[in-house]
């Protein structure tokens, strides 16, 4: 008994209950971990410094917290699942969750052309852009110099002083400047002087240089048209910091902050440059109340549903028909036929759209020339024919996928059920309608829903084939008969026919998300009824 008590407790623990020892990391694995984590931390430090310099405090705090969390996950012992899941979760948050949340945020702002920065930047931009040459301005001799791919003006004052500056950076004194024979500064330490040929090649960049004379923009700026002489320009719009207004020195009109991200005069005139502010639900209201957008938007929504539903039905119907045809047990050469059927699936959608656009050309397209004897059929310029053409091309691109899905589903159906139906005297159509199709829908219904969502946002075919045209005649915006909601969002966001309006585009994107989410949720609930087929 004593010997048993003297035996160490650990030796009496059954082998099955002993905690396995962790095997130490190999040298190569440890070095790889240190190297990868070091590279990650180096990149994180760079990002954190950039965020600190730009004073993005909220994003800085989030980035710092994520960096600490990643280091904690990979430096601690154990937690193997977290080490595998962390990269995927991080990229999911960055490329999915953040994009959705940010798009939702932009939808409630006026972000777009003229409203893409802060109020301070807007004030500076207005002061810099609204310039007029001073009539009695003396000529300043200048040389155009370059440093780190930034063009600057090396200025020789009328009194002989030498200074240097560039857009947004006031003139500063230069010591030990290299002087030419005419008393003009032609070089400075650390800068490269552009020769005549280089001046000609960057003429537009040179005329865009606006160098403030001092920190106060009201003192004027220097601009040059030839890279040789510069003149003083002073703002036509003078900013009053105390009153937060701009005053036009020529007309006396005063522009005040209108509370909507712009400076507005008493008669409602707005300055072109503004800043980003929250606008609530104004973008959603604009989508359904703006005369240029309301009517075309309703037509686009109806066509989007028609296109998505029609594409699903046509692709599924053709794919199922071909799958049934080439699944016949007595058909020879089935492998060859099936290979030919899936060839359109190998073509990139954007390339196929361009090819079909040429084939359907009204004047010299292959369809009109070869199949219709040179007829002048406006496949892409007539609204109804353009819609037919889009559906035709999308069916050609989409049916191979449904052909593959239906072929696999048909081959997985139990043959004894079909045999029993035939013994009961059921016709081929009755067997298909009452047995094969319900069983097929059990496996293909989720794919049909996802296909509907895909075609709801099928950008490539529309944009490459018709560009959304032909255009509607009752709007000033670039909206056409074959535009889907997604192509409309693109045109609004990137200024196709109007200025870029990211806020309105994001609002439309939110509407698309809600529509697709609701339809998908309802459809998936309805597909539960199909589960009774297998029960």
PyMOL commands that set and color helices and strands:
alter all, ss='L'
color gray80, all
select helices_A, chain A and resi 2-6+9-12+15-17+27-53+57-75+80-106+119-129+196-201+203-207+217-219+282-289+291-325+334-341+343-346+349-359+366-371+383-411+415-423+428-456+459-465+485-493+502-533
alter helices_A, ss='H'
color red, helices_A
select strands_A, chain A and resi 131-133+140-147+150-156+162-166+169-173+178-179+185-187+192-193+211-212+221-224+229-235+237-240+245-248+254-257+263-264
alter strands_A, ss='S'
color yellow, strands_A
deselect
rebuild
show_as cartoon
